[in-house]
Amino acid sequence: MYTYEKKRSDYGRQCRFHNVGPTILMNMMPDPILEDDWIQRNPVDKTTNETSKWSEHEANTIRIEYIDRGVSHREGGWPADINLDDPDQVSRFKRKAEKDKLYLQSVKTVAVLTEHFIRQNNAIDIFQPYFTDPKTKEFQTQTPSHQTMAILIDPCEPKRPVRNISWSSEHSTVLAVSYADMRFQMADPNNSPNAYVFDTEMFTLPHYMVESISPVSKIKFHHRDGQLIAGGLMNGQVALWDMRKSSKHFNISEIKNGHRDSILSLEWIQSKTNSEFLTGSSDGQIIWWDTRNLSEPTDVLVLDLLKTEADDDPEWIQWGRAHGVTCLDYNFSIPIRFMIGTSTGNVFDGNRKGRTTSEKLQFTYKCHAGPVYSVQRNPAYLKNFLTIGDWQVKIWSEEVKESPIIWTKHYDVRLTDCQWSNSKSSVFYVTRADGFMDCWDILQKQKDPILSIKLSDRRLNCITCHEEGSLLAVGDDLGKTHVIEMNDWFMTPGPYDKARLTAMFERETKREKIIEAKQRELRTKLGHKPTQKADDFLTKAELATEETEREIAELVEKLCTDSFNEMINENENDMEEAKTEEFITDE
């Protein structure tokens, strides 16, 4: 489906048609006199195709051989007795030539001629930017808008919900789409488990079919090789496909060494061989894999924060205490770090180089009351990341652990996924369960989105932004993938956007730091420190100074006095209201 937009004024004057009877332009009556001049000719011999005649001749001529000879302009013409591979001879010849008076005169003469031709070439520049003033960029697009480029439909029956979308790193029009029904015990076992690769220029039929033994819950193109695809299956296995070979996987992991639940996240990571990736699942494990050997994982991390080196608890106890992984984020600019979103609402800042669980999970952010559906770092500001969960989107800073620096309003519907724009750092997109996609720009509006687009009548499950930032792919529950092109309002940043966004992040981070310090100071005065254990708390309470105790007593006395005064005022107001009602009744 293509959508063409045009202003009414471009069509010209409106045509108005009326019912009008026939008009006679010419009436030629037969002339019987001309019949006497008619002579019938029989037979008739007439040539109807007369063209020029050509003939083909062949002749042998003498063959001439050509030889190309040239001089490397980087080195110039050198005498025959100078060996260019010997640096001593070259340096001696240069020093000798530079001392010659004719050399200086020749350089001056050639410089004038060269400058003349350079200016002559630069006299006419067909690619010259006439509007170099950065202020003119503000008038590129007046209002934000979008255009639907293609709708990719699941070729299988019945239609399956779109679970994940991944753009190819080589071809800007190719994307992979996986389909899976993740509802508990609601998936039909007769549905096709295959995923597909589409080309947006020829989107009527799939470009490539990804055959799988189990529904693909997560799919991802390789960041270097655009023909290699990694997929996480619902049965906990991982598989690899090569589009140059066949539609069947050429490598797959073993069930006993994989996840115990469906794979919910998959990310390629940086390595020397560019063959490693990591996966996460709701079973509380993060597993590192190597494409050269999928029979065993290279590393396993269980999100059990209570585990210590001295504990010898069985695996089933550790699995019960682990936080389920719902999403992962990895940025190649920070190769050893990654972000983990969990089903408990926490976000962990992971470090690959750590040895123990506490070293690998250094920082914890309590982000949402429910599961975290998506977490992603800002592509331009790596210290700030975006999370989505329950009914709100929040922007966090690594320097503030207890509260977000920016957050959106509380929606009336559940939010499913979000994505930063890869071309404009202040723009992000949010998908909702009612079929709408919201486009936010925190530099323009902080309370409401700047554009809301109705894409489907059912739930939107996922969204993926292209590297260039203009194309978006959004999948819904009806098996449709909407490819949308945003206009340059969402792509081209303004001349002062970077400075304004930097100032906004720094200002909000500083504000939250001040609030945290105030709250920490208040907790210290009240004697409540949630990070201390019971024994340490009692020990430090015994060593408290008399000054701190006096401040606490004064604060408690003040609170009691204020509450007592409020109680007295309320009783007096109630008595006055009762008297007023009694007076009205007597009258």
N, C-alpha and C positions, 0 to 999 in steps of 0.2 A: 504494500500500500504506500503510495506517494502522496504527499500533501503539498499543494501549490498555493501560495498566498500572493494576492495582488490587490492593490488598492482600487476602489471603485472609480477614482478619477482617471486611472490609466486606460480604461476601456473606451473613453471618448463619449460622444453624445449617444444617448439611448435611441435605438431604432424603434419606431412605432409603425406597425403594419396595419393596413386597412383592406377591407374587401372591395375590390374594384372590378368591374366587368371587362370583357375582352376589348382590345383596341386594334383596329385594322390599320396596319402600316402600309400595305401595298396589295392590290388585287389585280392579278394578271389573267385575263380571259384567253381561251384558246383561239388561234388564228387559223381557219381552214385553208387559207391561201398557201401557207407554208407546206401543206401536205403534197402539193404538186412537185415541189423541189426535192422530195425524198426519193432516193435511189437505193435499193437494197443491193448489197454486195455480198456475193457468195461464191467461193469461199473467201475467208479473210486471213491473210498472212501478215502478222504484226509482231515485231520484236519489242518486248517489254522490259528487258534487262540488258542494258548496254553499258559495259564498264571498260576501263582501260586494260589492255593485255600486258602482262608482265612475264618475264622469263628469268630463270635462275641459272647462273653460270658459276663455276668453281675454277679457281686459279691458284697455283702455288707461287708464293713470293719468297724472297730471301729473308731468313730470320735474323733479326738484329738483337744482340744481347746487350743488356744494360747493367751497369755496376754502380752501386751507390757508395760514395765515399764521403765521410764527414769528419769534422773536428769537434771535440768536446768543448763546448763553450765555458764549462766550469773551469777548465784548465787553461784554455787559450792555446795559441801556437807557440811551441817551445823549439829551440834549436835541436838539431839531431844529436849533438854530443851531450845533452842533458838527460839524465835518467830521472824520471819523475818519482820512481820508487825510492830514490836516495834523498833523504831530507837535507843532508849537508850540501849536496850540489845545488838543490833548489834554493836554499837560503843564501848561498854564496852568489848565485846568479841574480837573485832579487836585490841584494845589497849593491851589487855592481850596476844593475840597471837603474836603480833609484838615484844613484849619484850622477848619472848622465844628464846633461842639460837638455838634450833632445827629448828625453823621457818626460820631463816636467812640461815642456812646451807641447808635446803631443797630448798629454793628459788634459791640459787646458783647452786645446782645440777640440778634442773629442767630447769633453764635458759640455761645451756650448752646444754642439750638434745633438748630443743625447738629450739635453734638457729641452731643446726645441721639439724633438719628436715626442717626448713624454707629455709636454703641454699640448701638443697637437692631438694626441690620443685622448687626453682628458678634457678636450674642448667640448665634446658631445658625449654625454653619458645618458643613455636611454633609461637606466635604472636609478637615476638620481632622485633621492627623496626630497621633494620640495617642501614638505611640512615636517621640519625637524623639531619644532617646538613641542616639548612633552605635553603642554596644555591641550594641544589638538587631539590627543588620544582620548580625552574625555568625551569627545563627540562621535566616537565610533558607533556606539549603539545607545539609543536613548532608553529602551526598556528591555528587561530580560525576556527571552523567549526560547522556544525549543522547536524541534522538528523531528518527527518520527521517520527514521530511515528504513527500518525493516522490523518485521515481527516473525520470529522463528518459532515454529509450531512443532511440538513433539510428534514425530511421525508414527508413534505406536498408539495402539488402542487397547484399553482406555487411556486417556491422557493422565500423565503422572506429574506431580508437582516438581517445579524446578528447584533443585537443591543448591547448586553451586555453578558459578560461571568463571571462566579464566580466559584472558586475552592472550594471543600468541605474541611472543617476543620478536618474531621475525616479520610476520605479515600483519599489517594494521587492520585488515578486514576479517581475520580468522579468529574465532573464539570457540572454546569447548564448553558444553553444557551437560551437566549431570542431572539425572532425575531420580528421586527417591522419596518414598512416603515414610517419614520418620515418626509418625504417630504410633503409640504403643499398641501392638497387636491389632492394628488397623490396616496394615499393608496387605495387598492381595498377592499371594505367592505366584499367581499366574502372570503377573505383570512382567514386562521385559526388563531385565537388569542392565541393558546397554545404555551407554552415553553416546553423544554425537558431537561432531565438530562441524560448524557451519561457516560459510563465507557470506558476509553481508551483501556482497555484490550479486551473488547467485544463491539466494536464501530459500528458494522453493524446495530444494532437496538438500539433505546433509552432504557435506563435503567428505566426511570420513566417519565410520562407525567404530566405536570403542566397545568391543565385545567383552563381557565380564561374566563371571560365575555368580556374582552377587551384586545388588544395586550399588552404584557408585555414589557415596555420600559426599565425597570431596575430590575435586579434580584440579590439577594445576599444571600449566605448561612450564617447561624448563626455562630458567631465566637467560640462558645462553643459546641452547639448541631449541629452535622453534618447532622441531619435529618430534621431540621427546615429551611424553605425558606421564605424570605420576598420579595415581588415584588411590584414595582410601575407601575401602569397602565397608558395608554395613556389618559384615561378620568379623571385623577387626583386622583383616589382612590388607596389605598394600601391594599394588601391582604397577607394572611399567608397560607402556605401549610405545612403539616406534611407527610413525605414520609412513615411513619409507619401506617398511617390511610388510606387515599385514595388519589386519584389524584385531587379531588376537594378541594377548599379552605375551611378551617374551621373557618376563621374569615376575615371580610372585613369591610372597613370603609364606612361611608356614603358620598355621593357625595357633599352634602351641606357643610360638615365640612372639605373637602379635598382641593386639589389644583384646580385652574381654568384652568390649562393647563397640558400638558403631564409632567410626573415626569421624570426629567433628571438625578437625582442623588439620591442615597440611601446609608446610612452608618449605621452599628450597632455601638452603643456607650456603654461605660462602665457605669454600674449602679449596685446597690446592688442586684437587682433581675435579672440582665442580660436579661432584657426584653424590653429595650428601643432602638429606632433607630430614625434617622432624615432623612427627605427628602427635596429636593429642586426642584424648577420648574422655568420655564421662566416667571411665573406670579409675580416673585419677593418675594416669600414667602419661609421661611424655617420653617418646622413644625416638632415638636417632638411628637413621638407616643409611646404608651405602648401596648405591645402585649396582655396584660390582658384585655384591654378595648380600642378597636379601634373606638368606636362610637364617641368619642371626642378626639382631640389632647391635649397633656399635656402643650404645649407651642407653640406660633406662633411668628415669627420674620419677619417683613416686612422691606426690604432693602431700606428704605426711609431715606436718610441721612439728608434731610432738615426738618424732623419732630422734633418738640420740645414738651416738656411737656405742654406748654401753648397753642399749636395749637389744634384747634378742627375741622380740615378739614375733610370732608367726606371721606369714604373709597375709593371711585373711584378716588379721587384726589391723595391719597397716593399711590394707585396702579399704577397710571400713572407716578409718580415720582420714583417708585421703580426700582432697577436694577434687571434684570432677571438672575436667577441662572442657570448656565450651568454645573457646576461640584462642587463636595465637596471632601474634604480630612479630614480624622480623624485618629489619631494615639492614640493607647491605652496607650502609655507612657505619653501623656499629656491629661488627661481625660476631662478637662474643656475647651480645646481650639480646634478649627477647622478652616480649610481654605475654602474660598468660591471663586469660579471663576464665573465671570458674563459675560453677553453678551455685556457689554460696554468696555471690556478689562481690568477692574479692578479686583484685588484680595484683599479680605478683610480677616483680621486676627480676627476671632471671639472668644468671651469669653462667655461661658454659664452662668457664675455667674453674669454678668452685669444685671442691672435692666432696664435701658433705651437703646434705639437704639445706641446712641453714646458710651455707656459703653460696649455694646456687640460687636460693631464694632470699635475696638480701633485704628487699623492701616489700611491704604489703600496703595496699590501698583498699580501704573499705568503700567501694564505689556505689553499690546499689543494694536494695533490699532483696532482689531476686537474682536470677542468673544474668551474667554479662553476655550479651549476644554478639558484641563486636568490640574490639579494641584496636586502635591504630594510631601510630605516631604521625604527627604533622610532617609532611615531606620536607618542609623548609625549616621548621623549628622542632628538632628532635627531642628537646626536653619537655615538650607539651604533647599530650596524647588525648585521644577522644574515646569515650566509652559510651555504650548504649545498653540500657537495661530497663526493665519494668516500663515506666511511662515517661522517661526523661533522658536527655542527652547531656553529658557533662564533659567539660574540658579540664584536664588536670595538668599540674606542673610537677616535675620530679622533686622540686625543692619543698613542696607542701604535701604532706602525707595524710592529713586528717580531713581536708575538705577540698572541693574543686574550686577553680578560680573563675570559671564561667559555666553556667548551666542554662538550659532552655526551660520553657514552661512545662507544666505537667499536662500531658496529652490525655484525651478521653479514650484513646484506643492504644493498643499495645504497639510498641515499636519493634521492628524485626532486624534491621541492619542499617549501617551507616558507612560512609566513605568520604575521605577527604578528596578534594580536587587536586590533581597532579600539576595543574598549571597556575592556579590561583590559590594562594595559601589560606585565605580567609573564607573560602567557600567549602561547604560540606553538604552532603545529600543524605536524607533520611527516608527509609521506606516504612510504611505503616501497614497494619493488618486490615485496614478498610480499603486498600487499593490505591492510596495516594502516595506520591513521592514529594517531599518537601525539600526545597532548595534554600539553604541558609547562607547568609553572608554576615559575619559578626561585625564587620566594619560598617555595614549599612543599617542593620536592625539586630537588636538583641532579644526582643520579645516575641517577634513573629517572623516566620519565613518570608522571604521576598517573592517566592513563587511556589505554588502547590499545583501538581499535575495529577489528574485522574488517569491512571493507566489501566486499571482492571477493576472488575466487580468483585474479585476475590482477594485473598491475602497476598501481599508482596513478600517474597521470602529472602531475596538476596539482591545485591547491587554491586557492580564492579565498574571502576572508572578506567578508561584507557590511559596509557602513558602520556599521550599528548594532551589529554584533558578535555577534548571536545566531545567524545563519544561515551555514552553510558549504556550498560546492559543491565536490565532489570528483569528478574524472573518472578512468576506468580504461581498460584496453586493450580491454574488451568493448563499448565504445560507450555505457556507462551513466554518467550523471551523478547522483550521490547528493547530495540536498539535506538537510542535517542541521541540526536546531535544538539548540543547546546550552542547558543550563539556566542559571539565574542565577548559578551558581557560577563560570562562565566569563565572565559579563558584568559583574557588580557588583563593583567593587573594595572592599576593606575600608577602614575608617576610617584605618588607618595604613600602607596599602600603598604610597602614593606616597613617604612619608618613608623607608620601609624600602628600596624599590627605588632611590631616589636614593642612599642611604647605601651600598648594595651596589655600584652602579656606580662611585661615587667611591672606595670602598675597594679594589676590584679594579683600577681604573685606577692608583691610587697604588702598589699592589703591583707591577704590571707595570713601571711607570716605574723603581722601585728596582732591579728585576732587570735591566732594560735598562742602567741606569747601571753596575751591577756588571760586566756583560758587556763594556760599552764600555771600562771601566777595565782589565779584564783583557786585552782585545785590544790596548790601548795599551801595556801593559807588555810584552806578547810581541812587539810591533812589527808586528802584522798589522792592517792597515786595508783592508778590502775595497773601500772606496769610492774609494781613490786609484789613479791610473794608475801605470804602471811607472816612468816618469821621475820623477814627483813622489815616489814611494816611495823611490827610490834617493837623491834629493836630500835628503830629510828624514832618511833613515837615516845619511847622512854627517855631518849636523849634530846627531846625537844626543849627549846629554851623557854624561859618564863615570858619573854617578850612575845613570842609567837602565841603562847597560850592566852595571854592577855588580849591580843588582837582578835583571836577566835572568840573569846568570851564577849568582847565588845560587839563583834559582828552578830553573834547569836542574840544578844540582848536587844540590839537595834532591830533585828528581824522580828523578834517577839513583840516589841513595842509597836512596830508598824502594823503588824497583824491585829494586835489588840485594839489599836485606834480604829482600824478599818471595821472591826466587829462592832465597836460602839457606835460608829457612824451609821452602819447598816441598821442597827436596832432603833436608833433615833428616827431614821427615815421610815422604818416600818411602823413605828408608833404614830408618826405624823400622818401617814397614809391611812392608818386605821381610824384616827380621829376624824379625818376628812370624810371618810365613808360613813361614819356614824352620824356626822352632822347632816350630810345629804339625806340620809335615811329619815332622820327626825323631821326635816322639812317636808 
